[in-house]
Amino acid sequence: MSDSIEYASQTTSPSPRLSKLAVMTLLVSLLACPFLTGFIGHKLEEINFVGFGVARPAVLALLMLSLILAVFALIRIRTSHGQLRGSDLAYYALALSVLWIALSFAIYFALRNAKFGPGD
């Protein structure tokens, strides 16, 4: 009578959930592309929706927000003891954020003294 009872078998732990913060961070990092946000900021300045000089700090703030969110997502996933997954998404977001920040500064320093017309 050594039949095993099926309901008394070892239960498996639930699979880890995907971190919503990691997904949101990746979306924010994708939308923080300086070409996209710079274009939108420039158009908003053209129609006088925002004051002149507001677009650059807003773009930089969005870039910093995406970087900080990526770090928070990584910390949260690492400290979840296997209950959350999505560290690969957070790493992608972190890499994109660093890339966008480096690209923004490279473009700024390359074009800050550029002359684009005959009157410049």
BELRA-V300417 format. One record per residue. N is the residue number from 1. PSI is psi in degrees with one decimal (* if undefined). D_CENTER is the distance of its C-alpha to the mean C-alpha in Angstrom with 1 decimal. Layout:
BEGIN
n: (N	N)
psi: (PSI	PSI)
d_center: (D_CENTER	D_CENTER)
END
This chain:
BEGIN
n: (1	2	3	4	5	6	7	8	9	10	11	12	13	14	15	16	17	18	19	20	21	22	23	24	25	26	27	28	29	30	31	32	33	34	35	36	37	38	39	40	41	42	43	44	45	46	47	48	49	50	51	52	53	54	55	56	57	58	59	60	61	62	63	64	65	66	67	68	69	70	71	72	73	74	75	76	77	78	79	80	81	82	83	84	85	86	87	88	89	90	91	92	93	94	95	96	97	98	99	100	101	102	103	104	105	106	107	108	109	110	111	112	113	114	115	116	117	118	119	120)
psi: (45.9	40.3	135.3	145.9	126.1	-38.8	-12.8	7.0	165.3	131.0	148.8	149.8	150.3	148.9	147.9	145.4	152.7	130.2	121.8	-31.4	-37.4	-40.7	-45.0	-38.9	-41.3	-40.8	-42.6	-40.1	-37.4	-40.2	-14.0	10.4	125.9	-27.1	-40.6	-51.3	-35.2	-40.4	-45.3	-42.2	-40.2	-42.3	-37.5	-34.2	-35.5	-38.5	11.6	31.9	-37.8	154.8	158.6	135.4	2.1	-26.5	-44.2	-49.7	-32.2	-41.4	-44.9	-39.4	-40.1	-38.5	-43.5	-36.7	-43.3	-36.0	-45.3	-41.2	-38.4	-41.8	-43.8	-40.5	-42.5	-43.2	-43.1	-40.2	-40.9	-34.9	6.4	-3.0	43.4	2.6	-20.9	146.1	169.7	15.7	-29.1	-38.5	-40.4	-37.1	-39.9	-43.3	-40.4	-44.0	-42.0	-41.1	-45.8	-40.6	-45.9	-39.4	-45.8	-41.4	-40.0	-46.0	-37.0	-43.8	-41.2	-47.9	-27.8	-32.0	2.1	-28.6	16.7	147.4	126.9	-3.3	175.6	-23.4	-4.5	*)
d_center: (59.4	56.3	54.2	50.6	49.2	46.1	44.6	45.0	42.9	39.9	36.8	33.5	30.5	28.0	25.1	21.8	19.5	16.0	13.6	12.5	9.9	8.4	8.7	7.4	4.1	4.4	6.0	4.3	2.7	6.2	7.8	7.2	9.5	12.4	15.0	14.0	13.3	16.3	18.5	17.9	18.5	21.6	22.9	22.7	24.6	27.1	28.0	28.2	25.7	24.0	26.0	26.1	23.7	21.1	18.7	17.9	17.1	15.0	12.9	12.8	12.0	9.0	7.8	9.0	7.6	3.8	6.0	8.2	6.5	5.8	9.4	10.7	9.8	11.6	14.4	14.9	15.2	17.5	19.6	20.2	23.0	22.2	21.7	18.0	16.5	13.1	12.6	12.3	9.3	7.7	9.3	8.1	4.4	6.3	8.6	6.8	5.8	9.4	10.8	9.9	11.3	14.2	14.9	15.0	17.4	19.4	20.0	20.9	23.3	24.7	25.5	26.4	30.1	30.2	33.1	32.7	36.1	39.8	39.7	37.0)
END
